[in-house]
Amino acid sequence: MASLVADKANENPSTLKSKRRKFSDEYLAYGFTSTNLNGQERPQCVICYEVLSNESMKPAKLRRHLETKHKDLVRNHNPFSKLKPRN
């Protein structure tokens, strides 16, 4: 038992497996699709084709990208708000 605790204490945080978010079809409303980069699923903006990190695959961060990088589209109307995923 003590060796198990010692093993956990010696682990480097970078060697621990991090949680990966999965793409959701609701992210289309923010103008993002999914792409696979180096075996990792990542969000890609359909306007500027920028690929964000997996940690950015949160609705708030996707919305922030849309509002800061593409202000002109959001100001007039959000063209992605009416997109529905294909069944």
Phi and psi restraints in degrees (range 20) as a CNS / XPLOR table:
assign (resid 1 and name C) (resid 2 and name N)
       (resid 2 and name CA) (resid 2 and name C) 1.0 -65.5 20.0 2
assign (resid 2 and name N) (resid 2 and name CA)
       (resid 2 and name C) (resid 3 and name N) 1.0 -35.6 20.0 2
assign (resid 2 and name C) (resid 3 and name N)
       (resid 3 and name CA) (resid 3 and name C) 1.0 -68.8 20.0 2
assign (resid 3 and name N) (resid 3 and name CA)
       (resid 3 and name C) (resid 4 and name N) 1.0 -32.2 20.0 2
assign (resid 3 and name C) (resid 4 and name N)
       (resid 4 and name CA) (resid 4 and name C) 1.0 -65.4 20.0 2
assign (resid 4 and name N) (resid 4 and name CA)
       (resid 4 and name C) (resid 5 and name N) 1.0 -42.7 20.0 2
assign (resid 4 and name C) (resid 5 and name N)
       (resid 5 and name CA) (resid 5 and name C) 1.0 -65.2 20.0 2
assign (resid 5 and name N) (resid 5 and name CA)
       (resid 5 and name C) (resid 6 and name N) 1.0 -41.8 20.0 2
assign (resid 5 and name C) (resid 6 and name N)
       (resid 6 and name CA) (resid 6 and name C) 1.0 -64.7 20.0 2
assign (resid 6 and name N) (resid 6 and name CA)
       (resid 6 and name C) (resid 7 and name N) 1.0 -38.0 20.0 2
assign (resid 6 and name C) (resid 7 and name N)
       (resid 7 and name CA) (resid 7 and name C) 1.0 -63.4 20.0 2
assign (resid 7 and name N) (resid 7 and name CA)
       (resid 7 and name C) (resid 8 and name N) 1.0 -42.3 20.0 2
assign (resid 7 and name C) (resid 8 and name N)
       (resid 8 and name CA) (resid 8 and name C) 1.0 -64.9 20.0 2
assign (resid 8 and name N) (resid 8 and name CA)
       (resid 8 and name C) (resid 9 and name N) 1.0 -38.7 20.0 2
assign (resid 8 and name C) (resid 9 and name N)
       (resid 9 and name CA) (resid 9 and name C) 1.0 -68.4 20.0 2
assign (resid 9 and name N) (resid 9 and name CA)
       (resid 9 and name C) (resid 10 and name N) 1.0 -28.7 20.0 2
assign (resid 9 and name C) (resid 10 and name N)
       (resid 10 and name CA) (resid 10 and name C) 1.0 -86.0 20.0 2
assign (resid 10 and name N) (resid 10 and name CA)
       (resid 10 and name C) (resid 11 and name N) 1.0 -8.3 20.0 2
assign (resid 10 and name C) (resid 11 and name N)
       (resid 11 and name CA) (resid 11 and name C) 1.0 -69.0 20.0 2
assign (resid 11 and name N) (resid 11 and name CA)
       (resid 11 and name C) (resid 12 and name N) 1.0 137.8 20.0 2
assign (resid 11 and name C) (resid 12 and name N)
       (resid 12 and name CA) (resid 12 and name C) 1.0 -81.7 20.0 2
assign (resid 12 and name N) (resid 12 and name CA)
       (resid 12 and name C) (resid 13 and name N) 1.0 133.5 20.0 2
assign (resid 12 and name C) (resid 13 and name N)
       (resid 13 and name CA) (resid 13 and name C) 1.0 -57.3 20.0 2
assign (resid 13 and name N) (resid 13 and name CA)
       (resid 13 and name C) (resid 14 and name N) 1.0 -27.5 20.0 2
assign (resid 13 and name C) (resid 14 and name N)
       (resid 14 and name CA) (resid 14 and name C) 1.0 -73.5 20.0 2
assign (resid 14 and name N) (resid 14 and name CA)
       (resid 14 and name C) (resid 15 and name N) 1.0 -18.7 20.0 2
assign (resid 14 and name C) (resid 15 and name N)
       (resid 15 and name CA) (resid 15 and name C) 1.0 -86.8 20.0 2
assign (resid 15 and name N) (resid 15 and name CA)
       (resid 15 and name C) (resid 16 and name N) 1.0 -14.8 20.0 2
assign (resid 15 and name C) (resid 16 and name N)
       (resid 16 and name CA) (resid 16 and name C) 1.0 -71.0 20.0 2
assign (resid 16 and name N) (resid 16 and name CA)
       (resid 16 and name C) (resid 17 and name N) 1.0 142.7 20.0 2
assign (resid 16 and name C) (resid 17 and name N)
       (resid 17 and name CA) (resid 17 and name C) 1.0 -75.0 20.0 2
assign (resid 17 and name N) (resid 17 and name CA)
       (resid 17 and name C) (resid 18 and name N) 1.0 126.6 20.0 2
assign (resid 17 and name C) (resid 18 and name N)
       (resid 18 and name CA) (resid 18 and name C) 1.0 -88.5 20.0 2
assign (resid 18 and name N) (resid 18 and name CA)
       (resid 18 and name C) (resid 19 and name N) 1.0 154.8 20.0 2
assign (resid 18 and name C) (resid 19 and name N)
       (resid 19 and name CA) (resid 19 and name C) 1.0 -75.8 20.0 2
assign (resid 19 and name N) (resid 19 and name CA)
       (resid 19 and name C) (resid 20 and name N) 1.0 131.4 20.0 2
assign (resid 19 and name C) (resid 20 and name N)
       (resid 20 and name CA) (resid 20 and name C) 1.0 -106.6 20.0 2
assign (resid 20 and name N) (resid 20 and name CA)
       (resid 20 and name C) (resid 21 and name N) 1.0 133.4 20.0 2
assign (resid 20 and name C) (resid 21 and name N)
       (resid 21 and name CA) (resid 21 and name C) 1.0 -81.5 20.0 2
assign (resid 21 and name N) (resid 21 and name CA)
       (resid 21 and name C) (resid 22 and name N) 1.0 151.2 20.0 2
assign (resid 21 and name C) (resid 22 and name N)
       (resid 22 and name CA) (resid 22 and name C) 1.0 -103.9 20.0 2
assign (resid 22 and name N) (resid 22 and name CA)
       (resid 22 and name C) (resid 23 and name N) 1.0 146.6 20.0 2
assign (resid 22 and name C) (resid 23 and name N)
       (resid 23 and name CA) (resid 23 and name C) 1.0 -70.1 20.0 2
assign (resid 23 and name N) (resid 23 and name CA)
       (resid 23 and name C) (resid 24 and name N) 1.0 138.8 20.0 2
assign (resid 23 and name C) (resid 24 and name N)
       (resid 24 and name CA) (resid 24 and name C) 1.0 -118.2 20.0 2
assign (resid 24 and name N) (resid 24 and name CA)
       (resid 24 and name C) (resid 25 and name N) 1.0 144.0 20.0 2
assign (resid 24 and name C) (resid 25 and name N)
       (resid 25 and name CA) (resid 25 and name C) 1.0 -62.6 20.0 2
assign (resid 25 and name N) (resid 25 and name CA)
       (resid 25 and name C) (resid 26 and name N) 1.0 -20.3 20.0 2
assign (resid 25 and name C) (resid 26 and name N)
       (resid 26 and name CA) (resid 26 and name C) 1.0 -68.7 20.0 2
assign (resid 26 and name N) (resid 26 and name CA)
       (resid 26 and name C) (resid 27 and name N) 1.0 -15.4 20.0 2
assign (resid 26 and name C) (resid 27 and name N)
       (resid 27 and name CA) (resid 27 and name C) 1.0 -70.5 20.0 2
assign (resid 27 and name N) (resid 27 and name CA)
       (resid 27 and name C) (resid 28 and name N) 1.0 -14.3 20.0 2
assign (resid 27 and name C) (resid 28 and name N)
       (resid 28 and name CA) (resid 28 and name C) 1.0 -61.7 20.0 2
assign (resid 28 and name N) (resid 28 and name CA)
       (resid 28 and name C) (resid 29 and name N) 1.0 -30.5 20.0 2
assign (resid 28 and name C) (resid 29 and name N)
       (resid 29 and name CA) (resid 29 and name C) 1.0 -65.1 20.0 2
assign (resid 29 and name N) (resid 29 and name CA)
       (resid 29 and name C) (resid 30 and name N) 1.0 -20.4 20.0 2
assign (resid 29 and name C) (resid 30 and name N)
       (resid 30 and name CA) (resid 30 and name C) 1.0 -100.1 20.0 2
assign (resid 30 and name N) (resid 30 and name CA)
       (resid 30 and name C) (resid 31 and name N) 1.0 3.8 20.0 2
assign (resid 30 and name C) (resid 31 and name N)
       (resid 31 and name CA) (resid 31 and name C) 1.0 84.4 20.0 2
assign (resid 31 and name N) (resid 31 and name CA)
       (resid 31 and name C) (resid 32 and name N) 1.0 29.8 20.0 2
assign (resid 31 and name C) (resid 32 and name N)
       (resid 32 and name CA) (resid 32 and name C) 1.0 -123.3 20.0 2
assign (resid 32 and name N) (resid 32 and name CA)
       (resid 32 and name C) (resid 33 and name N) 1.0 144.0 20.0 2
assign (resid 32 and name C) (resid 33 and name N)
       (resid 33 and name CA) (resid 33 and name C) 1.0 -121.4 20.0 2
assign (resid 33 and name N) (resid 33 and name CA)
       (resid 33 and name C) (resid 34 and name N) 1.0 179.1 20.0 2
assign (resid 33 and name C) (resid 34 and name N)
       (resid 34 and name CA) (resid 34 and name C) 1.0 -107.4 20.0 2
assign (resid 34 and name N) (resid 34 and name CA)
       (resid 34 and name C) (resid 35 and name N) 1.0 143.7 20.0 2
assign (resid 34 and name C) (resid 35 and name N)
       (resid 35 and name CA) (resid 35 and name C) 1.0 -135.7 20.0 2
assign (resid 35 and name N) (resid 35 and name CA)
       (resid 35 and name C) (resid 36 and name N) 1.0 156.8 20.0 2
assign (resid 35 and name C) (resid 36 and name N)
       (resid 36 and name CA) (resid 36 and name C) 1.0 -108.5 20.0 2
assign (resid 36 and name N) (resid 36 and name CA)
       (resid 36 and name C) (resid 37 and name N) 1.0 117.9 20.0 2
assign (resid 36 and name C) (resid 37 and name N)
       (resid 37 and name CA) (resid 37 and name C) 1.0 -126.0 20.0 2
assign (resid 37 and name N) (resid 37 and name CA)
       (resid 37 and name C) (resid 38 and name N) 1.0 116.5 20.0 2
assign (resid 37 and name C) (resid 38 and name N)
       (resid 38 and name CA) (resid 38 and name C) 1.0 55.1 20.0 2
assign (resid 38 and name N) (resid 38 and name CA)
       (resid 38 and name C) (resid 39 and name N) 1.0 39.2 20.0 2
assign (resid 38 and name C) (resid 39 and name N)
       (resid 39 and name CA) (resid 39 and name C) 1.0 78.6 20.0 2
assign (resid 39 and name N) (resid 39 and name CA)
       (resid 39 and name C) (resid 40 and name N) 1.0 7.8 20.0 2
assign (resid 39 and name C) (resid 40 and name N)
       (resid 40 and name CA) (resid 40 and name C) 1.0 -117.0 20.0 2
assign (resid 40 and name N) (resid 40 and name CA)
       (resid 40 and name C) (resid 41 and name N) 1.0 135.4 20.0 2
assign (resid 40 and name C) (resid 41 and name N)
       (resid 41 and name CA) (resid 41 and name C) 1.0 -78.5 20.0 2
assign (resid 41 and name N) (resid 41 and name CA)
       (resid 41 and name C) (resid 42 and name N) 1.0 126.2 20.0 2
assign (resid 41 and name C) (resid 42 and name N)
       (resid 42 and name CA) (resid 42 and name C) 1.0 -134.8 20.0 2
assign (resid 42 and name N) (resid 42 and name CA)
       (resid 42 and name C) (resid 43 and name N) 1.0 151.9 20.0 2
assign (resid 42 and name C) (resid 43 and name N)
       (resid 43 and name CA) (resid 43 and name C) 1.0 -78.1 20.0 2
assign (resid 43 and name N) (resid 43 and name CA)
       (resid 43 and name C) (resid 44 and name N) 1.0 139.8 20.0 2
assign (resid 43 and name C) (resid 44 and name N)
       (resid 44 and name CA) (resid 44 and name C) 1.0 -127.8 20.0 2
assign (resid 44 and name N) (resid 44 and name CA)
       (resid 44 and name C) (resid 45 and name N) 1.0 127.9 20.0 2
assign (resid 44 and name C) (resid 45 and name N)
       (resid 45 and name CA) (resid 45 and name C) 1.0 -69.1 20.0 2
assign (resid 45 and name N) (resid 45 and name CA)
       (resid 45 and name C) (resid 46 and name N) 1.0 132.5 20.0 2
assign (resid 45 and name C) (resid 46 and name N)
       (resid 46 and name CA) (resid 46 and name C) 1.0 -82.0 20.0 2
assign (resid 46 and name N) (resid 46 and name CA)
       (resid 46 and name C) (resid 47 and name N) 1.0 -8.1 20.0 2
assign (resid 46 and name C) (resid 47 and name N)
       (resid 47 and name CA) (resid 47 and name C) 1.0 -91.6 20.0 2
assign (resid 47 and name N) (resid 47 and name CA)
       (resid 47 and name C) (resid 48 and name N) 1.0 -53.7 20.0 2
assign (resid 47 and name C) (resid 48 and name N)
       (resid 48 and name CA) (resid 48 and name C) 1.0 -107.4 20.0 2
assign (resid 48 and name N) (resid 48 and name CA)
       (resid 48 and name C) (resid 49 and name N) 1.0 -3.1 20.0 2
assign (resid 48 and name C) (resid 49 and name N)
       (resid 49 and name CA) (resid 49 and name C) 1.0 64.4 20.0 2
assign (resid 49 and name N) (resid 49 and name CA)
       (resid 49 and name C) (resid 50 and name N) 1.0 17.5 20.0 2
assign (resid 49 and name C) (resid 50 and name N)
       (resid 50 and name CA) (resid 50 and name C) 1.0 -70.9 20.0 2
assign (resid 50 and name N) (resid 50 and name CA)
       (resid 50 and name C) (resid 51 and name N) 1.0 133.9 20.0 2
assign (resid 50 and name C) (resid 51 and name N)
       (resid 51 and name CA) (resid 51 and name C) 1.0 -100.3 20.0 2
assign (resid 51 and name N) (resid 51 and name CA)
       (resid 51 and name C) (resid 52 and name N) 1.0 122.5 20.0 2
assign (resid 51 and name C) (resid 52 and name N)
       (resid 52 and name CA) (resid 52 and name C) 1.0 -95.5 20.0 2
assign (resid 52 and name N) (resid 52 and name CA)
       (resid 52 and name C) (resid 53 and name N) 1.0 169.9 20.0 2
assign (resid 52 and name C) (resid 53 and name N)
       (resid 53 and name CA) (resid 53 and name C) 1.0 -73.2 20.0 2
assign (resid 53 and name N) (resid 53 and name CA)
       (resid 53 and name C) (resid 54 and name N) 1.0 162.9 20.0 2
assign (resid 53 and name C) (resid 54 and name N)
       (resid 54 and name CA) (resid 54 and name C) 1.0 -63.0 20.0 2
assign (resid 54 and name N) (resid 54 and name CA)
       (resid 54 and name C) (resid 55 and name N) 1.0 -32.4 20.0 2
assign (resid 54 and name C) (resid 55 and name N)
       (resid 55 and name CA) (resid 55 and name C) 1.0 -65.4 20.0 2
assign (resid 55 and name N) (resid 55 and name CA)
       (resid 55 and name C) (resid 56 and name N) 1.0 -21.0 20.0 2
assign (resid 55 and name C) (resid 56 and name N)
       (resid 56 and name CA) (resid 56 and name C) 1.0 -83.3 20.0 2
assign (resid 56 and name N) (resid 56 and name CA)
       (resid 56 and name C) (resid 57 and name N) 1.0 1.9 20.0 2
assign (resid 56 and name C) (resid 57 and name N)
       (resid 57 and name CA) (resid 57 and name C) 1.0 -83.9 20.0 2
assign (resid 57 and name N) (resid 57 and name CA)
       (resid 57 and name C) (resid 58 and name N) 1.0 57.2 20.0 2
assign (resid 57 and name C) (resid 58 and name N)
       (resid 58 and name CA) (resid 58 and name C) 1.0 -127.9 20.0 2
assign (resid 58 and name N) (resid 58 and name CA)
       (resid 58 and name C) (resid 59 and name N) 1.0 140.4 20.0 2
assign (resid 58 and name C) (resid 59 and name N)
       (resid 59 and name CA) (resid 59 and name C) 1.0 -52.2 20.0 2
assign (resid 59 and name N) (resid 59 and name CA)
       (resid 59 and name C) (resid 60 and name N) 1.0 -40.9 20.0 2
assign (resid 59 and name C) (resid 60 and name N)
       (resid 60 and name CA) (resid 60 and name C) 1.0 -64.0 20.0 2
assign (resid 60 and name N) (resid 60 and name CA)
       (resid 60 and name C) (resid 61 and name N) 1.0 -40.0 20.0 2
assign (resid 60 and name C) (resid 61 and name N)
       (resid 61 and name CA) (resid 61 and name C) 1.0 -74.5 20.0 2
assign (resid 61 and name N) (resid 61 and name CA)
       (resid 61 and name C) (resid 62 and name N) 1.0 -34.0 20.0 2
assign (resid 61 and name C) (resid 62 and name N)
       (resid 62 and name CA) (resid 62 and name C) 1.0 -67.6 20.0 2
assign (resid 62 and name N) (resid 62 and name CA)
       (resid 62 and name C) (resid 63 and name N) 1.0 -41.6 20.0 2
assign (resid 62 and name C) (resid 63 and name N)
       (resid 63 and name CA) (resid 63 and name C) 1.0 -63.6 20.0 2
assign (resid 63 and name N) (resid 63 and name CA)
       (resid 63 and name C) (resid 64 and name N) 1.0 -40.3 20.0 2
assign (resid 63 and name C) (resid 64 and name N)
       (resid 64 and name CA) (resid 64 and name C) 1.0 -61.6 20.0 2
assign (resid 64 and name N) (resid 64 and name CA)
       (resid 64 and name C) (resid 65 and name N) 1.0 -41.0 20.0 2
assign (resid 64 and name C) (resid 65 and name N)
       (resid 65 and name CA) (resid 65 and name C) 1.0 -61.1 20.0 2
assign (resid 65 and name N) (resid 65 and name CA)
       (resid 65 and name C) (resid 66 and name N) 1.0 -46.6 20.0 2
assign (resid 65 and name C) (resid 66 and name N)
       (resid 66 and name CA) (resid 66 and name C) 1.0 -61.9 20.0 2
assign (resid 66 and name N) (resid 66 and name CA)
       (resid 66 and name C) (resid 67 and name N) 1.0 -42.6 20.0 2
assign (resid 66 and name C) (resid 67 and name N)
       (resid 67 and name CA) (resid 67 and name C) 1.0 -75.0 20.0 2
assign (resid 67 and name N) (resid 67 and name CA)
       (resid 67 and name C) (resid 68 and name N) 1.0 -28.3 20.0 2
assign (resid 67 and name C) (resid 68 and name N)
       (resid 68 and name CA) (resid 68 and name C) 1.0 -93.4 20.0 2
assign (resid 68 and name N) (resid 68 and name CA)
       (resid 68 and name C) (resid 69 and name N) 1.0 -38.3 20.0 2
assign (resid 68 and name C) (resid 69 and name N)
       (resid 69 and name CA) (resid 69 and name C) 1.0 -88.9 20.0 2
assign (resid 69 and name N) (resid 69 and name CA)
       (resid 69 and name C) (resid 70 and name N) 1.0 -24.9 20.0 2
assign (resid 69 and name C) (resid 70 and name N)
       (resid 70 and name CA) (resid 70 and name C) 1.0 -131.2 20.0 2
assign (resid 70 and name N) (resid 70 and name CA)
       (resid 70 and name C) (resid 71 and name N) 1.0 53.0 20.0 2
assign (resid 70 and name C) (resid 71 and name N)
       (resid 71 and name CA) (resid 71 and name C) 1.0 -56.5 20.0 2
assign (resid 71 and name N) (resid 71 and name CA)
       (resid 71 and name C) (resid 72 and name N) 1.0 -40.2 20.0 2
assign (resid 71 and name C) (resid 72 and name N)
       (resid 72 and name CA) (resid 72 and name C) 1.0 -62.1 20.0 2
assign (resid 72 and name N) (resid 72 and name CA)
       (resid 72 and name C) (resid 73 and name N) 1.0 -34.7 20.0 2
assign (resid 72 and name C) (resid 73 and name N)
       (resid 73 and name CA) (resid 73 and name C) 1.0 -73.7 20.0 2
assign (resid 73 and name N) (resid 73 and name CA)
       (resid 73 and name C) (resid 74 and name N) 1.0 -37.5 20.0 2
assign (resid 73 and name C) (resid 74 and name N)
       (resid 74 and name CA) (resid 74 and name C) 1.0 -74.6 20.0 2
assign (resid 74 and name N) (resid 74 and name CA)
       (resid 74 and name C) (resid 75 and name N) 1.0 -37.3 20.0 2
assign (resid 74 and name C) (resid 75 and name N)
       (resid 75 and name CA) (resid 75 and name C) 1.0 -61.4 20.0 2
assign (resid 75 and name N) (resid 75 and name CA)
       (resid 75 and name C) (resid 76 and name N) 1.0 -46.1 20.0 2
assign (resid 75 and name C) (resid 76 and name N)
       (resid 76 and name CA) (resid 76 and name C) 1.0 -73.4 20.0 2
assign (resid 76 and name N) (resid 76 and name CA)
       (resid 76 and name C) (resid 77 and name N) 1.0 -55.4 20.0 2
assign (resid 76 and name C) (resid 77 and name N)
       (resid 77 and name CA) (resid 77 and name C) 1.0 -173.5 20.0 2
assign (resid 77 and name N) (resid 77 and name CA)
       (resid 77 and name C) (resid 78 and name N) 1.0 160.0 20.0 2
assign (resid 77 and name C) (resid 78 and name N)
       (resid 78 and name CA) (resid 78 and name C) 1.0 -96.9 20.0 2
assign (resid 78 and name N) (resid 78 and name CA)
       (resid 78 and name C) (resid 79 and name N) 1.0 103.8 20.0 2
assign (resid 78 and name C) (resid 79 and name N)
       (resid 79 and name CA) (resid 79 and name C) 1.0 -66.9 20.0 2
assign (resid 79 and name N) (resid 79 and name CA)
       (resid 79 and name C) (resid 80 and name N) 1.0 -16.4 20.0 2
assign (resid 79 and name C) (resid 80 and name N)
       (resid 80 and name CA) (resid 80 and name C) 1.0 -90.3 20.0 2
assign (resid 80 and name N) (resid 80 and name CA)
       (resid 80 and name C) (resid 81 and name N) 1.0 -10.0 20.0 2
assign (resid 80 and name C) (resid 81 and name N)
       (resid 81 and name CA) (resid 81 and name C) 1.0 -67.2 20.0 2
assign (resid 81 and name N) (resid 81 and name CA)
       (resid 81 and name C) (resid 82 and name N) 1.0 -20.8 20.0 2
assign (resid 81 and name C) (resid 82 and name N)
       (resid 82 and name CA) (resid 82 and name C) 1.0 -97.7 20.0 2
assign (resid 82 and name N) (resid 82 and name CA)
       (resid 82 and name C) (resid 83 and name N) 1.0 -1.6 20.0 2
assign (resid 82 and name C) (resid 83 and name N)
       (resid 83 and name CA) (resid 83 and name C) 1.0 -71.7 20.0 2
assign (resid 83 and name N) (resid 83 and name CA)
       (resid 83 and name C) (resid 84 and name N) 1.0 135.6 20.0 2
assign (resid 83 and name C) (resid 84 and name N)
       (resid 84 and name CA) (resid 84 and name C) 1.0 -119.3 20.0 2
assign (resid 84 and name N) (resid 84 and name CA)
       (resid 84 and name C) (resid 85 and name N) 1.0 143.5 20.0 2
assign (resid 84 and name C) (resid 85 and name N)
       (resid 85 and name CA) (resid 85 and name C) 1.0 -67.2 20.0 2
assign (resid 85 and name N) (resid 85 and name CA)
       (resid 85 and name C) (resid 86 and name N) 1.0 147.8 20.0 2
assign (resid 85 and name C) (resid 86 and name N)
       (resid 86 and name CA) (resid 86 and name C) 1.0 -74.9 20.0 2
assign (resid 86 and name N) (resid 86 and name CA)
       (resid 86 and name C) (resid 87 and name N) 1.0 141.6 20.0 2
